[in-house]
Amino acid sequence: MFWVPLLLLAWAIAGVAGLRLCRAAVREAAAAGDGAGGRRGLTLYEAAFLSGGPARVADLTLVAMARQRRLLLAHTGWATVVDPRGRDDMERTVIGAIGPEGQSPIAPVRKAAATAEAVRALAERLVRAGLAVREGDGRTVARALRRMRLAVPAVAGLAAVALLMPVPSPVPRPLVALWFALPLAFTLGCLAIARFELSPASPWASPAGQRLLASASRAAAGDTDDDRAYLTSVAVRGVHAVGEPQVRAAFAHREPRVEW
């Protein structure tokens, strides 16, 4: 009966991973709230934050200003101010981060803008509206899903060890395999349910925020305003959606992702 401790270990791994996933899902649902029901839609900054967090908001602001020719983004990774009058708090934040000389590398500008008060205020508004999760909640769901995915090969490995060890057992090996199939089916079932019930692709958006993001993407696909559709695509997909090679090259010079 050497395989019994291995089976208990397999169940422990599967059970702990499943419990963590359930707790993370409950926290995400609690963070969602019900304050988004009366909203008409998302602004570009809101869509950017819900899709990619503070760094995405900074990227969107830079791309929008460059598209309006109020900011030049060089392929060398530098930003140059053309129009020093910001039209909103985010633009004024970016212009201030570039500095009085009107020119700066993009990476420190992006970092400073992503940690600015304007982004924090945007985040708080989205949290209060039930569209964004508080810091750490969404990332907890993503971590719980990763642990559940790791539990699958761990359980399968323990089953393989139990079946391949040359130790005589009064229990037939097919029956041993059947016992190990139970925790394996449990982990795979949790992953299958999580695929349909959870949305870990964005650690920033609550389920309500995810639904509004999907609506914003569909609306952008049928939008006749090229500028609006273009910037919505950048907000949702990031700088990968930028078509201009020079702008894409400018964003290739960037620092690691900024956490909120």
Helices and strands as residue ranges (DSSP letters): H 3-32, H 44-67, E 71-73, E 78-81, H 89-98, E 103-105, H 106-114, H 117-128, H 137-164, H 173-197, H 207-221, H 226-237, G 239-241, H 245-251
